[in-house]
Amino acid sequence: MATSSSLAARVGRFGWYHTIDLGDGVVTPGMFDHRPVLDRYRLPADLTGARCLDVGTFDGFWAFEMERRGAAEVIGLDVDDPEELDWPASLRHRVDKALDETKPERFELARSTLGSKVERVVHSIYELDPGVAGAFDLVFCGDVLLHLKDPVSALERMRSVCRGRVIVCNPIKEFRLARGRALAELDGVDEFQWWITNLAGLVRMVRAAGFARVTAGAPFELPATGGGAWKGLRGVVEGHGDEEGMRP
């Protein structure tokens, strides 16, 4: 077993997206720390026996958290090749992709250190179907939709494997004079983001994907050390699939 100092040295070799407590005083220096607002994400406290999917798992924070809450099986879905991501053409060849290139190594370092049994599956969300990894009681998607050209198609693919509930979190924006309307802002030029909606827009997208019963939590601020469009206000929406699913 690695000592605390050797583990800290291995962690220090990478930039990290998620803040993960690896034990023995070693915490990954992530861009985002979800721990102070964990209760805002509507995850059931008890996932005993559930089969869960973490879409865009990155360093694995949410996958490990679902496992910690008792999930019987957790799949972390991601892609390895940064060029497979929906980069805007204006940014594709001039941004540092190091954070995406080292995802597999970071995930495995965290997984092995935590003694986790989470399985990482390399697959595009756009091609997700029951034949890839089966069906899930809980599908979690955190801060992924803003990076997709076609977020509704991605939600439809999540719907195809969801037999319980989906939890979707995404940066949101409050538009003046929205008056309850579902609104969105398009970038795809200056930032690696596409559609940023208000909370009503996020609800609308989940409903459009086929989740008939959709509820939303109150927006909240996510602590972040990084800047850009990904810092700040978050919305969390919950949709139910074929079965009632687990209640929080």
C-alpha positions as CSV (number, residue, x, y, z in Angstrom):
1,M,0.0,0.0,0.0
2,A,1.3,3.4,-0.9
3,T,2.4,5.7,1.9
4,S,0.7,9.1,2.3
5,S,3.8,10.9,1.0
6,S,4.1,8.7,-2.1
7,L,0.4,8.9,-2.8
8,A,0.5,12.7,-2.5
9,A,3.4,12.7,-5.0
10,R,1.5,10.6,-7.5
11,V,-1.6,12.9,-7.1
12,G,0.6,15.9,-7.6
13,R,1.7,14.7,-11.1
14,F,-1.7,15.6,-12.5
15,G,-4.1,18.4,-12.8
16,W,-7.5,17.3,-11.4
17,Y,-11.1,18.1,-12.2
18,H,-12.7,16.6,-9.1
19,T,-11.8,17.2,-5.5
20,I,-11.6,13.6,-4.0
21,D,-10.6,12.7,-0.5
22,L,-8.3,9.7,-0.9
23,G,-7.7,9.2,2.8
24,D,-4.6,9.6,4.9
25,G,-4.9,13.4,4.5
26,V,-4.5,13.2,0.7
27,V,-7.1,15.2,-1.3
28,T,-6.9,15.8,-5.0
29,P,-6.7,19.5,-5.9
30,G,-9.7,19.6,-8.2
31,M,-11.1,22.5,-10.1
32,F,-14.4,21.8,-8.4
33,D,-15.3,20.7,-4.8
34,H,-18.7,19.2,-4.7
35,R,-18.5,18.1,-1.0
36,P,-19.9,21.3,0.6
37,V,-23.0,21.1,-1.6
38,L,-23.4,17.4,-1.9
39,D,-26.9,17.5,-0.5
40,R,-28.1,19.8,-3.3
41,Y,-27.6,17.1,-6.0
42,R,-30.7,15.0,-5.0
43,L,-28.8,11.7,-4.8
44,P,-30.6,9.1,-2.7
45,A,-28.9,8.6,0.7
46,D,-29.3,4.9,0.4
47,L,-28.5,3.2,-3.0
48,T,-28.3,-0.3,-1.6
49,G,-28.6,-2.8,-4.4
50,A,-28.9,-0.2,-7.1
51,R,-27.2,-0.4,-10.5
52,C,-25.9,3.1,-11.3
53,L,-24.3,4.9,-14.3
54,D,-22.1,8.0,-14.0
55,V,-22.1,9.8,-17.4
56,G,-18.9,11.7,-18.1
57,T,-17.2,10.3,-15.0
58,F,-13.9,12.1,-15.5
59,D,-12.0,11.6,-12.2
60,G,-14.8,9.5,-10.8
61,F,-16.1,11.6,-7.9
62,W,-19.8,10.8,-8.5
63,A,-19.2,7.2,-9.3
64,F,-17.3,6.6,-6.1
65,E,-20.0,8.5,-4.1
66,M,-22.8,6.3,-5.5
67,E,-20.7,3.3,-4.6
68,R,-20.2,4.7,-1.1
69,R,-23.9,5.0,-0.7
70,G,-24.3,1.3,-1.2
71,A,-24.8,0.8,-5.0
72,A,-24.3,-2.8,-6.0
73,E,-22.7,-1.9,-9.3
74,V,-21.5,1.4,-10.7
75,I,-20.4,2.1,-14.3
76,G,-18.4,5.3,-15.1
77,L,-18.9,6.2,-18.7
78,D,-16.3,8.4,-20.5
79,V,-14.2,8.8,-23.7
80,D,-10.4,8.6,-23.7
81,D,-9.5,10.5,-26.9
82,P,-9.9,14.3,-26.4
83,E,-10.5,14.6,-30.1
84,E,-13.8,12.7,-29.7
85,L,-15.2,15.5,-27.6
86,D,-17.6,18.1,-29.1
87,W,-14.9,20.9,-29.2
88,P,-15.9,24.1,-31.0
89,A,-13.9,24.4,-34.2
90,S,-12.6,27.7,-33.0
91,L,-11.0,26.1,-30.0
92,R,-10.1,22.5,-31.0
93,H,-6.5,23.2,-32.1
94,R,-5.6,25.9,-29.6
95,V,-6.5,24.7,-26.2
96,D,-4.6,22.6,-23.6
97,K,-6.2,19.2,-23.6
98,A,-4.0,17.8,-20.8
99,L,-6.9,17.5,-18.3
100,D,-8.7,15.3,-20.8
101,E,-5.7,13.3,-21.9
102,T,-4.8,12.0,-18.3
103,K,-8.4,11.1,-17.3
104,P,-7.8,7.3,-17.4
105,E,-4.7,7.5,-15.2
106,R,-6.4,9.8,-12.6
107,F,-9.5,7.7,-12.4
108,E,-7.4,4.5,-11.9
109,L,-5.3,6.2,-9.3
110,A,-8.4,7.2,-7.3
111,R,-10.2,3.9,-7.9
112,S,-7.3,1.8,-6.7
113,T,-6.5,4.0,-3.7
114,L,-10.1,3.9,-2.6
115,G,-10.4,0.2,-3.1
116,S,-13.3,0.8,-5.4
117,K,-15.0,-1.7,-7.7
118,V,-16.4,0.9,-10.1
119,E,-15.9,-0.1,-13.7
120,R,-14.9,2.6,-16.2
121,V,-16.4,2.0,-19.7
122,V,-15.0,3.9,-22.7
123,H,-18.0,4.9,-24.9
124,S,-19.6,7.9,-26.4
125,I,-22.8,9.1,-24.7
126,Y,-24.3,9.6,-28.2
127,E,-24.0,5.8,-28.8
128,L,-25.2,4.6,-25.4
129,D,-27.9,2.0,-25.5
130,P,-28.9,-1.1,-23.4
131,G,-26.5,-3.2,-25.5
132,V,-23.5,-1.3,-24.2
133,A,-24.0,-1.8,-20.4
134,G,-27.6,-2.8,-19.8
135,A,-30.2,-0.8,-17.8
136,F,-29.7,1.3,-14.7
137,D,-31.8,2.2,-11.6
138,L,-30.0,5.6,-11.5
139,V,-28.3,7.6,-14.2
140,F,-26.3,10.6,-13.1
141,C,-25.0,13.3,-15.5
142,G,-23.1,16.1,-13.9
143,D,-21.9,19.2,-15.9
144,V,-21.8,17.3,-19.3
145,L,-24.7,18.8,-21.3
146,L,-23.0,22.2,-21.7
147,H,-20.2,20.5,-23.6
148,L,-22.4,18.8,-26.1
149,K,-23.6,20.1,-29.4
150,D,-26.7,18.0,-29.1
151,P,-27.7,17.6,-25.5
152,V,-31.2,16.4,-26.1
153,S,-30.0,13.4,-28.1
154,A,-27.6,12.6,-25.3
155,L,-30.5,12.7,-22.8
156,E,-32.5,10.4,-25.1
157,R,-29.7,7.9,-25.0
158,M,-29.7,8.2,-21.1
159,R,-33.4,7.6,-21.2
160,S,-32.9,4.4,-23.2
161,V,-30.9,2.8,-20.4
162,C,-32.9,4.3,-17.5
163,R,-35.3,2.0,-15.7
164,G,-35.5,4.2,-12.6
165,R,-34.4,7.9,-12.5
166,V,-32.0,10.3,-14.1
167,I,-30.3,13.1,-12.2
168,V,-29.0,15.9,-14.5
169,C,-26.9,18.7,-13.2
170,N,-25.7,21.6,-15.5
171,P,-24.6,25.2,-15.2
172,I,-27.6,27.4,-15.7
173,K,-28.1,31.1,-16.3
174,E,-30.8,33.5,-15.1
175,F,-32.2,35.5,-18.0
176,R,-33.8,38.8,-17.3
177,L,-37.5,39.0,-18.2
178,A,-37.6,35.2,-18.7
179,R,-41.0,35.0,-16.9
180,G,-40.9,31.3,-16.6
181,R,-40.0,30.6,-20.2
182,A,-37.4,28.0,-21.2
183,L,-34.5,30.0,-22.6
184,A,-31.0,29.1,-23.7
185,E,-27.8,30.9,-24.8
186,L,-25.5,29.6,-27.5
187,D,-21.7,30.0,-27.5
188,G,-19.5,27.4,-29.3
189,V,-17.0,30.0,-30.2
190,D,-15.3,31.6,-27.2
191,E,-15.9,28.8,-24.6
192,F,-16.1,25.0,-24.7
193,Q,-19.8,25.2,-24.1
194,W,-22.8,25.1,-26.3
195,W,-26.2,25.5,-24.8
196,I,-26.5,27.2,-21.4
197,T,-30.2,27.2,-20.3
198,N,-32.1,28.6,-17.4
199,L,-33.6,26.1,-15.0
200,A,-36.9,26.0,-17.0
201,G,-34.8,25.2,-20.1
202,L,-33.0,22.3,-18.3
203,V,-36.4,20.9,-17.2
204,R,-37.7,21.3,-20.8
205,M,-34.7,19.4,-22.2
206,V,-35.2,16.5,-19.8
207,R,-38.9,16.3,-20.6
208,A,-38.1,16.5,-24.4
209,A,-36.0,13.4,-24.0
210,G,-39.0,11.4,-22.8
211,F,-39.0,11.6,-19.1
212,A,-42.6,12.2,-18.4
213,R,-42.3,13.2,-14.7
214,V,-39.6,15.8,-14.1
215,T,-38.8,17.8,-10.9
216,A,-36.1,20.4,-10.2
217,G,-34.3,21.5,-7.1
218,A,-33.4,25.1,-6.1
219,P,-30.4,26.5,-8.0
220,F,-27.2,26.8,-6.0
221,E,-23.6,28.0,-6.3
222,L,-20.9,25.4,-6.9
223,P,-17.5,26.2,-5.2
224,A,-14.8,26.2,-7.8
225,T,-11.1,27.2,-8.1
226,G,-11.4,27.3,-11.9
227,G,-13.0,30.2,-13.8
228,G,-14.9,30.4,-17.0
229,A,-18.5,29.6,-17.8
230,W,-18.4,26.4,-15.7
231,K,-18.1,28.3,-12.4
232,G,-21.2,29.4,-10.6
233,L,-24.9,28.7,-10.7
234,R,-26.1,25.1,-11.0
235,G,-29.5,23.5,-11.7
236,V,-30.4,19.9,-10.8
237,V,-33.3,18.2,-12.5
238,E,-34.6,14.7,-11.8
239,G,-36.6,12.7,-14.3
240,H,-38.2,9.3,-13.9
241,G,-38.2,6.5,-16.5
242,D,-40.3,3.3,-16.9
243,E,-40.3,2.5,-13.2
244,E,-40.9,4.7,-10.2
245,G,-37.4,4.3,-9.0
246,M,-35.9,5.1,-5.6
247,R,-37.2,7.9,-3.6
248,P,-34.6,10.2,-1.9
